[in-house]
Amino acid sequence: MSCPEIRTRRLGLTAAAVVVAMALTTAAAAQSIVVRSTGPSASKYPVGTKLKPSDRVTLVEGDKLVLIQGGKTRTVSGKVTFTAGATVQASQSMGTTVTRMMAKGPTVRSRGGFSREAIQAQPDELRAPNLWLLDYRQGGTFCVADPATLMLWRPDMASDTALTIALGDKSETVALVSGAQFRKWPLDTVPVEYDVDYRLSGGGLTAPVTVRFAAVAAMPETPDAAGEMLMAKGCTPQLDRLVDAMAEAEAAGG
């Protein structure tokens, strides 16, 4: 076989490999992921279910699914049958709300030992504006991207309050002063450990809250990747925060 023929065959194989890779990438990007599921069919389509574009989904009365795909969400409810690939289209931009929610680390400034974030939440914003801020009202598992930058967040900053954090025989009480919505986690006295329970009390809480941390090896770059990671880790409060932000951003046009 001559050299030109070998080169031509190699080029043909390379081109075929590229086509296959592109097809696989497109298929992966087009899949939908169930991020919320309630109703009679919840066991059939549990949270975390991945739907191929060709998959047909049949719901009955009382069902409600929230899907995420290509940086967008769609809520489907009631008695309906649809094809997963036709539910949502890829977004051109995440929008400011979701971009802020996905930011890899809040920019903070300190004043008198107390930290606050440069981007303040609006008065009517009842959720933390970033995935990596710990809303200490919410118990359960919280995914930590970087323990060194872990921040506590509260929705109301109108008064002074004190939050007590306990882990076994270790505890620390941290102050949040009037006008401050953020406070650094006290790493020196209560280090971040994974898969153990922390008990949070005070700080305006009506009852103690239990939180445990899950490690994040690499911070996700897209809402789809973030949603999939949060589901895999069981970080439900953060997943709900992301989905709500995406849905509201779409409704408001970004």
Buried (B, 14 or more C-beta within 10 A) or exposed (E): EEEEEEEEEEEEEEEEEEEEEEEEEEEEBBBBBBBBBEBEBBEBBEBEBEBEBEBEBEBEEEBBBBBBBBBBBBEBBEEEEBEBBEBBEEBEEBBEBBBBBBBEEBEBEEEEEBBBBEEEBEEEEEBBBBBBBBBBBBBEBBBBBEBEBBBBBBBEBEEEBEBBBBBEEEBBBBEBBEEBBBBBBBEEEBEBBEEEEBBBBBBBBEEEBEBBBBEBEEBBEBBBBBBBBBBEBEBBBBBBBBBBBBBBBBEEEB
